[in-house]
Amino acid sequence: MLFNSYIFIFAFLPVVFLGYFYLNHLRLSSAAKAFLVAASLFFYSWWNIAYLPITLASMLFNYVVGNTLNENFQKIRLHKKTVLTVGIVANVALLGYFKYTDFLIENFNALLGTSVPLLHLALPLAISFFTFQQIAYLVDSYRGETREYDFLNYALFVTFFPQLIAGPIVHHAEMMPQFASKWNCVKRYRNIASGLFIFSIGLFKKVIIADSFAVWATAGFDHAPQLDMIEAWTTSLSYTLQLYFDFSGYTDMAIGAALLFNIKLPINFNSPYKATSIQDFWRRWHITLSRFLKEYVYIPLGGNKKGEIRTYGNLFATFLIGGIWHGAGWTFLFWGFLHGMAMVIHRAWQKIGLRLHWLLAWFLTFNFINITWVFFRAKSWEDAIKVLNGMFAGDIVLSPAWQERFDKFSEHGVRFGHWLQHISNDPYTLYWVLGGVLIVLLLPNSNRLTRDFKPNLLTMLFASALFLVAVSSLSKLSEFLYFNF
């Protein structure tokens, strides 16, 4: 079930909302939680009910391990670090089996010339996200930072439908106290208004903006046999904008839907394309993933406490892991490699004490992000090289309408003809892309709009307009990009 679907917006969400608060109104708080868990499992099973046993088994396993770490089962006498290691290895093994088995077999065959058949495993939806979330729970339990004695509460923590499929990745300690609060068991109309407001913004981002850029990105990456320079840059920028509006739109809808139930999910995006360094970018992009990688990978590796050379190695390793987490492919690994190298260079640059003017720093950061997204998006090395070759070595083809003004550049290789022919029949595509860049740079982000939210006629009309425009386009259903990860 998609957030951007009629059945979710007009059936599932209203029914779950009314049922949850009706049970709480009857002071059946456990029944209300059970209802929300059941609804979340139904939401998850909508795609494929075959995924459900995997989720339930993972949930039960991690609940038992977490309680063992909390020493709730007094009869068990195991070394806590051993229990934690077993728990983490089991979670990573489950993720690795479904996500990386075919990738490993392919490379094994290529390396040794064998023909081991691929398993063609279907990747269970959300497995990357709920695996990371449960690993965080185990580590927090090991550290004595969280406890959960009630399986119903733990099930709610893992399955809560707004953030189940693609995050934000949350901590047990920041979620469950909210469900335990009696003040959150009643409808709070300001939260409802704010939730609908942010949900409408996210829906508009996904349906109207992201899906529009998706058409040009898909044409350039997947269908065009070759790209000239303007087509290639339009392709890369289209994906850069599609990815941002798609995932931040999902996060907005998740935050908005959760707020209807008086649950505040953490911010996951904060204008990342305004970043003036690669470090600044990762403090703004997919913030909860960055937090996870820092707290559960970078710091356990030693962080910056083991000397400068070790720090560089820890940074690099963290981003390699982040790259391969996103997908089973060498392009994802290379994307992580590039970001790891960029973080190392940035740290060394800071160590020397050098500084760039903020505008130049932004320009370099944005273009680095845009170029590296090419490897993130490309389905193969050939597709990535095709786009990059067009960006830096492609012909320059301009519209015939500009020939009279720029004809003198013909002697320098500029041609005039049907521009953007490989990616769009709309001559204004490039202007839409440049407009998208200006939107992310100049307009306030969702966090700012939510923080300044006032339930008045103006905001109601604004949210209603976004909602109605988006709903009118719901016939063109498309999944969120991060469902693939």
C-alpha positions in Angstrom: 0.0 0.0 0.0 1.4 3.3 -1.0 1.0 6.6 0.8 0.2 8.2 -2.6 -2.8 6.0 -3.2 -6.6 6.5 -2.9 -6.9 3.4 -0.7 -4.4 4.7 1.8 -5.6 8.3 1.9 -9.3 7.7 1.9 -9.7 4.3 3.5 -6.8 2.9 5.5 -5.6 6.1 7.2 -9.1 7.3 8.3 -10.2 3.8 9.5 -7.0 3.3 11.5 -7.1 6.8 13.0 -10.7 6.5 14.1 -10.3 2.9 15.4 -7.2 3.8 17.4 -8.7 6.7 19.2 -12.0 5.1 19.7 -10.3 2.2 21.6 -8.3 4.7 23.6 -11.5 6.6 24.3 -12.9 3.4 25.9 -9.6 3.3 27.9 -8.6 0.1 26.2 -5.0 1.2 25.6 -3.6 -2.3 25.1 -6.3 -3.0 22.6 -5.6 0.3 20.8 -1.9 -0.6 20.5 -2.8 -4.1 19.3 -5.2 -2.6 16.7 -2.4 -0.3 15.5 0.1 -3.2 15.3 -2.5 -5.3 13.3 -3.2 -2.4 11.0 0.5 -1.8 10.5 1.1 -5.5 9.6 -1.9 -5.3 7.2 -0.3 -2.2 5.7 3.0 -4.1 5.3 1.4 -7.3 3.9 -0.5 -5.4 1.3 2.4 -5.8 -1.2 3.1 -9.4 -0.5 1.9 -11.4 2.5 4.8 -13.8 2.1 7.1 -11.1 3.6 5.1 -11.1 6.9 6.6 -14.3 8.5 10.1 -12.9 8.0 9.2 -9.6 9.7 7.4 -11.5 12.6 10.3 -13.9 13.1 12.9 -11.1 13.0 10.8 -9.1 15.5 10.4 -12.0 17.9 14.1 -12.9 17.7 15.2 -9.3 18.4 12.7 -9.0 21.3 14.2 -12.1 23.0 17.8 -11.0 22.4 17.0 -7.5 23.6 15.4 -8.9 26.8 18.4 -11.2 27.3 20.7 -8.2 27.1 18.5 -6.4 29.6 18.8 -9.4 31.9 15.0 -9.8 32.1 15.4 -13.6 31.8 17.3 -14.3 35.0 17.8 -18.0 34.2 19.9 -17.2 31.1 23.6 -16.9 32.0 25.4 -15.7 28.8 28.0 -13.1 28.3 26.2 -10.0 27.2 28.8 -9.2 24.5 28.3 -12.7 23.0 24.6 -12.3 23.0 24.9 -8.9 21.3 27.3 -10.3 18.7 25.0 -13.2 17.9 22.0 -10.8 17.6 23.9 -8.4 15.2 25.3 -11.3 13.1 21.8 -12.8 12.8 20.3 -9.6 11.6 23.1 -8.8 9.2 23.0 -12.4 7.9 19.2 -12.2 7.2 19.7 -8.9 5.4 22.7 -10.3 3.5 21.0 -13.4 2.4 18.1 -11.6 0.7 20.0 -8.6 -0.5 23.4 -9.7 -1.4 23.4 -13.5 -2.2 22.8 -13.1 -6.0 25.4 -10.3 -6.1 28.0 -12.5 -4.4 27.1 -15.4 -6.7 27.5 -13.2 -9.8 30.9 -12.1 -8.7 31.9 -15.6 -7.8 31.0 -16.8 -11.2 32.8 -13.9 -12.9 35.9 -14.5 -10.9 36.2 -18.2 -11.2 34.4 -18.8 -14.5 31.8 -21.0 -12.8 28.0 -21.0 -13.5 26.4 -21.3 -10.1 22.7 -20.4 -10.7 21.3 -17.3 -9.2 18.6 -17.7 -6.5 16.6 -14.6 -7.7 15.5 -13.9 -4.2 12.8 -11.2 -3.8 13.9 -8.6 -1.4 11.5 -8.3 1.5 10.1 -4.8 1.7 11.7 -2.6 4.3 14.2 -5.2 5.4 17.1 -2.8 5.3 15.3 -0.3 7.5 13.8 -2.6 10.1 17.1 -4.4 10.3 19.1 -1.2 11.1 16.3 -0.1 13.6 16.5 -3.4 15.5 20.3 -3.5 15.5 20.1 -0.1 17.1 17.7 -1.4 19.7 20.0 -4.3 20.5 23.0 -2.1 21.0 21.0 0.4 23.1 19.8 -2.6 25.2 23.4 -3.7 25.6 24.4 -0.2 26.7 21.5 -0.2 29.2 19.9 2.8 27.5 16.6 1.2 26.8 14.4 -1.6 28.1 11.2 -3.3 26.7 9.4 -5.9 28.8 6.2 -5.9 26.7 6.2 -7.7 23.3 3.2 -5.6 22.2 5.1 -2.4 22.8 8.1 -3.8 20.9 5.9 -4.9 18.0 4.5 -1.4 17.9 8.0 0.1 17.9 9.1 -2.0 14.9 5.9 -2.0 12.8 4.4 1.5 13.3 3.2 2.0 9.7 4.2 5.6 9.0 7.9 4.8 9.3 7.9 1.0 8.7 8.8 0.9 5.0 11.5 3.6 4.6 12.1 5.3 7.9 13.0 7.6 9.4 15.1 5.1 11.4 14.1 5.7 15.0 15.3 4.8 18.5 13.1 2.9 20.9 13.8 5.6 23.5 12.4 8.4 21.3 9.3 6.5 20.3 7.8 4.4 23.1 7.6 7.1 25.8 5.3 9.0 23.3 3.0 5.9 23.1 3.1 5.6 26.9 2.0 9.2 27.5 -1.7 9.4 28.5 -1.8 12.8 26.8 -1.2 11.2 23.5 -4.1 8.8 23.8 -6.7 11.5 22.9 -7.1 13.4 19.7 -5.1 16.6 19.7 -6.5 18.8 17.0 -3.5 21.0 16.5 -1.5 17.8 15.8 -4.1 16.7 13.4 -4.0 20.0 11.5 -0.2 20.1 11.5 -0.1 16.4 10.4 -2.4 17.0 7.5 -0.5 20.1 6.5 2.9 18.3 6.3 1.3 15.2 4.7 -0.1 17.4 2.0 3.3 19.0 1.3 4.9 15.5 1.1 2.2 14.2 -1.2 2.6 17.2 -3.5 6.4 16.7 -3.5 6.1 13.1 -4.5 3.2 13.1 -7.0 3.7 16.4 -8.8 7.4 17.3 -8.5 9.4 14.0 -8.0 7.4 12.0 -10.5 7.8 14.8 -13.1 11.5 14.7 -12.8 11.4 10.9 -12.9 10.3 10.9 -16.5 13.4 12.8 -17.7 15.8 10.9 -15.4 14.5 7.5 -16.6 14.6 8.5 -20.2 18.2 9.7 -19.9 19.6 6.8 -17.8 17.6 3.9 -19.1 16.5 4.6 -22.6 18.6 7.1 -24.4 21.3 5.5 -26.5 23.6 8.6 -26.1 23.3 12.0 -24.6 24.7 15.4 -25.6 26.0 17.7 -22.9 22.7 19.5 -22.2 20.7 16.3 -22.2 23.3 14.6 -19.8 23.2 17.5 -17.3 19.4 17.6 -17.5 19.4 13.9 -16.8 21.7 14.0 -13.8 20.0 17.1 -12.3 16.5 15.5 -12.9 17.6 12.5 -10.8 19.2 14.7 -8.2 15.9 16.5 -7.8 13.7 13.4 -8.2 15.6 11.6 -5.4 15.3 14.5 -3.0 11.6 15.3 -3.6 10.7 11.6 -3.6 12.4 10.6 -0.4 11.8 13.9 1.5 8.2 13.7 0.3 7.9 10.2 1.8 9.4 11.4 5.0 7.0 14.4 5.2 4.1 12.0 4.7 5.5 9.6 7.3 5.9 12.5 9.8 2.5 13.9 9.0 0.7 10.5 9.3 2.5 9.8 12.6 1.5 13.2 13.9 -2.1 12.3 13.5 -1.5 9.7 16.2 0.4 12.3 18.3 3.7 10.7 17.6 6.6 13.0 16.5 9.2 11.3 14.2 12.6 12.8 13.9 13.5 15.2 11.1 15.2 13.4 8.2 16.0 16.2 5.8 17.1 19.7 6.3 17.8 21.4 2.9 20.7 19.1 2.0 21.4 20.8 -1.3 22.2 24.0 0.5 25.2 22.3 2.1 28.6 23.9 1.7 30.7 20.8 2.4 30.3 17.0 2.2 30.1 16.8 6.0 27.4 19.5 6.0 25.5 17.5 3.4 25.5 14.3 5.5 24.2 16.3 8.5 21.3 17.4 6.3 20.5 14.3 4.1 18.8 11.2 5.5 19.7 12.4 8.9 18.5 9.3 10.8 20.7 7.1 8.6 23.7 9.4 9.1 23.0 9.2 12.9 22.9 5.4 12.7 26.1 5.1 10.8 27.8 7.5 13.2 26.6 5.9 16.4 26.7 2.2 15.4 29.5 2.0 12.9 31.9 5.0 13.0 32.1 5.4 16.8 32.4 1.6 17.5 35.2 1.5 14.9 37.0 4.0 17.1 35.7 7.3 15.7 38.3 10.0 16.0 39.8 8.7 19.2 42.5 6.5 17.7 44.6 9.0 15.9 44.3 10.9 12.6 45.1 8.0 10.2 42.7 5.7 12.0 40.1 8.4 11.9 40.4 8.6 8.1 40.1 4.8 7.8 37.0 4.8 10.0 35.3 7.5 7.9 36.1 5.7 4.7 34.9 2.3 6.1 31.7 3.9 7.3 30.8 5.3 3.9 31.7 2.1 2.2 29.2 0.3 4.5 26.7 3.0 3.8 27.2 2.6 0.0 26.7 -1.2 0.0 23.7 -0.9 2.4 21.9 1.0 -0.3 22.2 -1.7 -2.9 24.0 -4.9 -4.0 26.1 -3.5 -6.8 29.5 -2.2 -7.6 28.1 1.2 -8.5 26.7 1.6 -5.0 30.0 0.5 -3.5 31.8 3.0 -5.7 29.3 5.7 -4.7 30.2 5.0 -1.1 33.9 5.0 -2.0 33.6 8.5 -3.5 31.8 9.9 -0.5 34.3 8.2 1.9 37.2 9.8 0.0 35.4 13.2 0.0 34.9 13.0 3.8 38.6 12.1 4.2 39.7 15.1 2.0 37.3 17.4 3.8 38.7 16.5 7.2 42.3 16.9 6.0 41.4 20.2 4.4 39.9 21.4 7.7 43.0 20.1 9.6 45.2 22.3 7.4 43.0 25.2 8.2 42.0 26.1 4.6 38.7 27.7 3.9 36.7 28.4 0.7 34.3 31.2 0.0 30.8 29.9 0.8 29.5 30.3 -2.7 32.4 28.3 -4.2 32.1 25.7 -1.4 28.4 25.3 -2.2 29.1 25.0 -6.0 31.7 22.3 -5.5 29.6 20.4 -3.0 26.4 20.5 -5.0 28.2 19.4 -8.2 30.0 16.6 -6.4 26.7 15.4 -5.0 25.0 15.6 -8.4 27.9 13.8 -10.2 28.1 11.0 -7.6 24.3 10.4 -7.8 25.0 9.2 -11.3 26.6 6.1 -9.9 23.8 5.7 -7.4 21.1 5.8 -10.1 22.8 4.0 -13.0 21.7 0.3 -13.4 25.1 -0.5 -14.9 28.6 0.9 -15.3 27.7 1.5 -19.0 24.8 3.7 -18.1 26.9 5.7 -15.7 29.7 6.2 -18.2 27.1 7.2 -20.8 25.7 10.0 -18.7 29.2 11.2 -17.4 30.6 11.1 -20.9 27.7 13.3 -22.1 28.1 15.7 -19.2 31.8 16.3 -19.8 32.5 15.4 -23.4 29.2 15.5 -25.2 28.2 17.7 -28.1 26.5 21.0 -27.3 23.1 21.1 -29.1 21.0 24.2 -28.8 17.5 25.0 -30.0 17.2 26.3 -33.6 15.4 29.3 -32.1 18.7 30.4 -30.7 20.7 30.0 -33.9 20.6 33.6 -34.9 21.8 34.8 -31.6 24.6 32.2 -31.0 25.5 31.2 -34.6 29.1 32.4 -34.0 29.6 29.5 -31.7 29.1 27.0 -34.5 32.8 27.2 -35.3 33.5 25.9 -31.8 31.4 22.8 -32.2 27.9 24.1 -31.1 25.1 22.6 -33.2 21.5 23.7 -33.6 18.7 21.2 -33.8 16.0 19.4 -31.8 17.5 19.7 -28.4 16.7 17.3 -25.5 15.4 14.9 -28.1 16.6 11.8 -26.3 14.9 12.7 -22.9 11.9 14.9 -23.6 9.6 16.3 -26.1 9.1 19.4 -24.0 11.6 22.2 -25.0 11.1 23.8 -21.6 12.4 20.7 -19.7 15.7 22.4 -18.9 13.9 25.4 -17.4 11.8 23.1 -15.2 15.0 21.5 -13.9 16.6 24.9 -13.2 13.4 25.9 -11.5 13.6 22.8 -9.3 17.1 23.7 -8.3 15.9 27.2 -7.3 13.1 25.7 -5.2 15.4 23.6 -3.1 17.8 26.5 -2.7 15.5 29.5 -2.1 12.2 28.3 -0.6 11.7 27.3 3.0 11.9 23.5 3.6 9.2 21.4 5.2 10.7 21.6 8.7 10.6 25.4 8.6 7.0 25.4 7.3 5.9 23.0 10.0 7.7 24.9 12.7 6.0 28.1 11.6 2.7 26.4 11.1 -0.4 28.2 12.3 -3.9 26.6 11.9 -5.6 29.5 10.1 -7.5 30.0 6.8 -4.4 30.7 4.8 -2.5 27.5 5.8 -5.7 25.5 5.3 -6.2 26.9 1.7 -2.5 26.3 1.0 -2.5 22.7 2.2 -5.9 22.0 0.5 -4.6 23.3 -2.8 -1.5 21.1 -2.6 -3.6 18.1 -1.6 -6.2 18.5 -4.3 -3.6 19.0 -7.1 -1.7 15.9 -5.9 -4.8 13.8 -5.5 -5.9 14.7 -9.0 -2.7 13.0 -10.3 -2.9 9.8 -8.2 -3.9 7.7 -11.2 -0.2 7.7 -12.1 0.9 5.6 -9.1 4.6 5.1 -8.6 6.6 3.6 -5.7 9.0 5.6 -3.7 12.7 5.2 -4.7 13.8 4.1 -1.2 11.5 1.1 -1.4 14.3 -0.4 -3.5 16.9 -0.1 -0.7 
